[in-house]
Amino acid sequence: MSDPSTNDLTTQRLLRRYIDLCDEFGPPDVLMFLADEPDLSFRQRADVVLIDQSCRWMSGAGVAVEEYIEYLPDLLADDRFRLEMVLSEYRLLEEMGRSPRSEDFQHRFPDLADSLLALLDDARKEPLFLSRARLIRDVMARVELGSTLSSTQMEPVEPDLTLPFAEKAEERGSSGTAALRCEFFSTLPQHVVHLLETYMHDADFAAGEYLMRQGDEGDALMVLHQGTVEVSTVNEQGERNLITRTSRVQVLGEMALLTRERRSADVVAVTPVKVLVLPAQRFHEVAAEHPILCEVLTMLVATRLGRPDREDVLSGKKLDRYVIRRRLGRGGMSVVYAACDAETNHNIALKMMSHRLVYDASALAQFQREADIVEAFEHPNLLRTYGRFEAFHTFFIVMDYCDGETLAQLLRRVGPLPEKEFRQILGQTADALAYAHRAGVVHQDIKPSNIMIGRDGVVKLMDFGLARPLADPHEANYDAIVGTPRYMAPEQSHCGPITPQTDYFSLGCVAYEMMTGQPLFQNNTIAGLIERVRVWNPSDTRPLRPDYADDIHTFLDHALQNSPLRRYLRLDALAQHAQPLSPDFLVSSTDPDEPPPDILTQRERMTD
């Protein structure tokens, strides 16, 4: 059951997809999700359930283990996994400040009482499976966008964790054990781990001594296995920013090895520290023979960049000709940074492809295709791009920086819009969409979070990550559903031909949400959404907003037809109302505490 071979890239992508669904709609129907993945191993199914449990508790709708036992009896019949779930619930309650009591859990699960008593009385006796549950949440969890680091949000010091292979490493001594306890090594094939160990040596550092210095060459990778370190960066003004303070068993210095750039941060011993050192030359020799080493390392880098709960090591760095100021947001496919052109002093945004996709050929092609498409655009309601470049072992798109908020954020604050603002936003969006269609491009992902409203009232249609040319509409018969199900046209949900009418339907969904303040489709499971869209037939919207002019209701009736052949729509007519929103309206509706907007590409794939 604890075979670490299941904790591979396929499993990580599976868990990432599940977490993406949680982010977009809330926790999906785990039974249906597992039913759609009949070839999963026991460990993979167990990991999905662990993520489901975590997502539900963190969203405020926790589900007790007893319910999982009722609905997943075959999976929870395994005593070891049942104990894992119970301990995970206990730990989640602790993390939420609920102060769970050991005796309550022993009473709820009398058959596990002895094990619970032994394990909960001493946190350092955590078994493999509890550590695995925490590791999955730590490595795979999607975090909220736009948070600001505060002293209470910095990563706490955590005890050492026991991860896969630790028992087999005991024969090789404490150093070997430390390497195998590290989350990075736990995702590698065992023979690769053993090979790396043969090239490692021990090193000790006194309190206050530098393990690594920002700006130095990346001459080694280290594995912290005893003591506490602080990781920090120094910006151009000489100000020091704390990234994290940790005593966890983990890899240090991976970014410099992977990117072949200089060290991006200082690492200083807070207490006496012991590490394992893997020289860079040896790392690259093993990586040349076993490419999975770099693949796994990119996954580790992806978890450490773009996190809103801590400072980002790229902040203040100069990549190409751009100095990164701060992180704007992070999504499944990319991280977006606010930056400044060092030559022109022009504020721009850098969209960085997530390191976890560097070795995914289809994702790379999609990212480059987006750059190809948007570089040719020149329209006041589309973000202008200024090129692309490769750096830090990934790819960047340079685009306009839009200071404002998304339509999704606006609707969360003000609810249904007055008719005037409805027409202004819809008109500007329709104007941008008509331009894209004339250029032979279908957007495929029109939704409120992809519509930006600047402080000047100008609307920008963003995120052409799923866009495709119109040359051959039948080319869109993918083997996977792509897009955002809540705003998909029916033909998208069954991989049908993609045409401009596909965007019409999504635009109608956005318009309905602006008019009512609620999404048109409110199902909370993927299957429910897709089925609802598949059998959709529009109803008269006039009773919902009788104060709106009749032509708006006629537009919605045409845009939201189930068949694309019946979606009669003139974008140019809608664009006649394309005017910036009033500054007075934006100021009155702006909440200064609202987090920065999400300007990321989001892609929900239902199947691999």
C-alpha positions, 0 to 999 in steps of 0.5 A: 500500500505504501509503495512509493512507485505510485507517487510518480508524475502521472499521479501528480498530474492526476492529483493536480487535475483533482485540485484544479476542479476543487479550485474552480467548483469546490470539491467534486464528486469523488465517487464519480471521479474515481469511477472515471479512472478505472485503471488507478492503483490502490495508492493512487485512489487513496491519494485522491481521497486524501486530497478530497478530504483535505480540500473539503476541510479547508473549504469549511465543509469537512467530511468525517472519516465515517462518511468515507467509510460508508461510501468507499467501503472497499478502499477504507476496508484497508486498516492501514489506509483507514488509520491514515485517513483518521490521522489526516483528519486529526492533523487537519483539525489541528492545522485549522486551530480546532484542538482535536482530542486524542480520546475523542478519536479513540472513542470514534474508532475503537478498533484503532484506539491502540494505534491512535494512542501511540501515534498521537501522543508523540508527533515525531512517531508519525508513520509513513502514511501520515507523512505522505498525506501531509506531503501531498497537501504541501506539494500539490495544493493550489493556494489562493492568489494574491496574498501578502506575506506577513510574519504570521504566514511564514512557513513554520518549523516542522519536524523531520518526516519519514518518507518512502525508502527510509527503512531500507536506508537504515543500513547505510547510516543516518546520511543515507536515511536523510536523503531517502526521507526527502520529498524530492527523492521519494518521487524518484525510482529507487535505483536512481536514488541509490546512484545519487547517494553514492556521490553524496558526502556529509557537510556541517555548518555552524550557526550563522554560517552560509550554506549558499550565497545569492549570486554564487554559481550553483556548484551543488545540491544539498539535502538538509537533514538536521538543524534549521536554516533561513532562506532569504533574498536581497533586492536591488535596494539592499533590502532582505526578504525572508522566504522561509525558515525551516528544519524540514528534511528537504532539497536546497539549491535545486533552482541553480542546478536546473536553470544553470543560473546563479544562486537566487537566494541566501541560505544561512544556518540558524542552528548547527546544520547537517546536510548531504552534498551532491556536486553539480557535476555528478548531478548532471552526469546522473541527469543525462542518463536518467532524465526523470531526475530533471523532470522531478526537479522541475516539479519541485521548482514549480511548487516553490515559485509563485506561492502567495504565502511567502516571498518569491525568489524571483522578486527583484531578479532581472531576467532578459531585460526585465526586473521582476517586482512582485508576483501577481498570481499563480495558476495550474499552467503559469505564474504571472509577475509584475515587472519593469523593462529596465531599458524603457522603465515601462511596467509590464507583466511576465507570464511564466510557464510553470516548471512542472510543464517544461517536459510536457510537449503538448503544454509547451506547444500550447504556450508557444501557440498562445504567444504566436496568436497574441503577438499579432493582435493590436486592439484596445480591448486586448492585452498587447504583447511585446515578445517572448524569451527563454530563461530560468529553464522555462519560457516567458511571454511579455505583455501589458500590465493591466492595473485593475480587477477581473470581472469575476472580482467585480461581480463578487462585490457588486452583484448584478450590474446596472444596464449601463455598465452591463452594456459597456463591459459586454460591448468592449468584450464583444469588440475584442472578440469580433477582432479575434474572430476576424483574425481567424481565432476562436478564444474557447475560454470566455469567462469573467476571470478572463475579462480584466477591467482597468482603473481607466474603465477599459476592458481587456479580454485575456488568456488565449491559452486555449485559442485555436485557428478557425482554418479547420473547425473539425480539427478541434475534435480533441481526445479531451474536453478543454475549457471551463465547464461552467462556461462551455458551449454544448459542443465543447462538452462533447469534443465537437467542432469549434466555431465562433458560435462556441464563443457566442455561447460563452459570452452569453454565459458571462452576460447572464452572470453580469445580469443576475449576479449568478452563474448560469450553470451552478452544478458543483460536479463536472459530470453535472455541469456537462450533462446540464449543458448538454441538455440545455435549452434557454428560457426567457430571461425577462422575468429575471431583469425586467428593467433591462431593455428588450434587445438584451434579452433577445441577445441572450436568447440567441447566444444561449441556444443549444445548437450553434446553428441557431446562435444568431449574433452580431458582435458589431452591434454589441460593440456599439456600446463599447465605452470605458466604465465611469471612474466613479462606478469603479471607485465606488465598487472597489475594495482596497483589500481585494487581492490582485487579479488573476490574469492566468491561463486556466485549463481544465482537462477532464481526461489526460 
